[in-house]
Amino acid sequence: MWKRTHNDRTRGLLLTGLKAAGSAAVAIAVASAIHLQFNATAGIIAILSLMGTKRETVKVALGRLMAYGSALLIAFVCFSLFGDGLLAFGIYLFVFASLCYACSWGYATAMISVLISHFMGTGGMTWTQVGNESLLFLIGTTCGILTNLHLHPDEARLDALLRQADEQMRAALRALAEAADARKPLILLGETLRQADECAAKNAENSLTDAPTREIHYIDMRRQQRRILLQVTKDAQKVQGHPPQEAEVRALIGRIFAEYDRENDCTSLLSALHDLLAEMQRQPLPATRGEFEDRALLYVLLRRMEDFLLLKREFYETYGYEINHQLERKS
């Protein structure tokens, strides 16, 4: 596991370096081909336009575009009133930096100010100079966006993590049904769900259209079910006298384990659980305090399993069609 993670990190670093070098080189080459001044600036802008995800790349690019338009207006006023020296640039920086931080454009302050600094000592802003800086900005930003177009949701990894989470959930249910320790699979399940949550969030950021809403809610549903099973595990360990009802409860959990499936709407399982609750209510009352405590624990345990199944049914009622549609598409 460590070796695979290390290799993935190494590949990620190499890919980042190649993207930065490639996008900068292309941006500089394009700027040089059309004879722009300060053509290396286009390469720096391309590098600064590379974000971790596709959605972030586009969002930052749009923010910088609005910031650049504002910077030109501020610079025009400052250079017109105070000349093209340090005083004008200092006043511009004060106004523009204040605007950027007020509008959450802090990431644009330095990059755009480098472009505006090219107006210093050149006799003021001219249409030729404005066109030169605008082309540098557009070329660099475009190269950065195009470089990140390869980013796409890693649906295969997310699906693998969700299937792994399902297997770990089944392992926990089987352990509870067999009166074994369910804590280990539940601990592993927690880590898997954390990784799946990170993967789903990254997939959402790399999709400019549909976010993986179903998968995100599926992870949340399994996380809530895990919390319930952790409590069920604690309750089951407190049962001391092992009354006959315990075997019936564990048999029901065994049935939940056997019928565990993404497509299961849990209707039949909830019916079986309610039948068992009704049967326990018809049985004679406990004769001793120990029996009473054990029966109370089993009753609470069943109610927790009811919540466990209801979470799945509510999810299926909302996303059941999407689950079936996705399985048909993959088959």
Steps between C-alpha positions, in 0.01 A plus 500: 500500500777744594696417184194557280424831671863609463500410130174689443647806673817479290300474178288795613806715563652410163173574322473838676852591396440397139175696488665813637796479263289411197232765549762770569702404193196507273382834640844660450527354150160642400580841652836504319342396170277809499790720621363600841720687744579330834402162344638302797218647708252288301681188620484610863128571466450152349671339800299707748180398317556130574273399786443163663161436338320597182224695675749693712703583188197651325380679814839662563534596131163678507596679821829614351323623188272723708797613709698583185220716363484684832878542505501664157242756610685577824836520320357731232378745766825483700737535202287777351502704821850429637711415197670167430738494795523326835242725666228403253588131530501518881155663507377238251632218723326642806163530326522175303626287791219634720245415232642150448485406866152651532381290204697184597734546202817483707641232267492755212679791667864414426452351152295788363717763667799361309313577179408851619862565599592482131331839455755670726752722328344458156317832475168380634241248382453476125270274300802310371629437851156403632460260207842347571425438869149373426633248250763381749223450755268318258773277355633397841157439650379305195806275502444429870134410446573282197774316689250402771233377259635146544378497860189284531306324777663173606178299499681166499686574825188633669298194398778272628504681835122477533508127424778457757287690753208269424714193564627641829143580604399142419797370700382701802144368464629144472711546814196627692289210376766249612562671839852595387682833538377745235728786599786422258290506179325814627836672556607404147162620373555842655830543314349380171209742530745783571692420181175467305382836631825665385476330161135607454584860593789506251279346232246774557771764455617335176151498350368820346152352450363227728643455849490145648204584725381141530842373602547779757164417662581128482821559695312709756237227536766232558678727748181534705445124480854443625431715806194290572694173470767631734230558761340164426837337559521664843143400586555140394808470723293605803257206470608265780239228545462406132121459502323312215404831340869572434520216250193637321653847482830367367308289246332817375838673468621193312211544258592867454855385422376239250270744318743795508496659156504847347163433335325370811233745616488319841120467497499127576774542761307773680191278496698214654643734765155629593370143521780415741425808711133399517596144594726622781217714635274194518753297695479474882660777698852444639511335843828647626680832480772349281243366255328839494825681421590253226155527342518879516840497328369272227197724450723808465727304267205414276389862492850602393490241222165645398668839461778325305249359251292818480807696391544263206132506407491881504808506278346245260175696477702806392768342283375149423430572134845654455661191654321267261572726204869511582525121543326446165739747334807321641378149410 
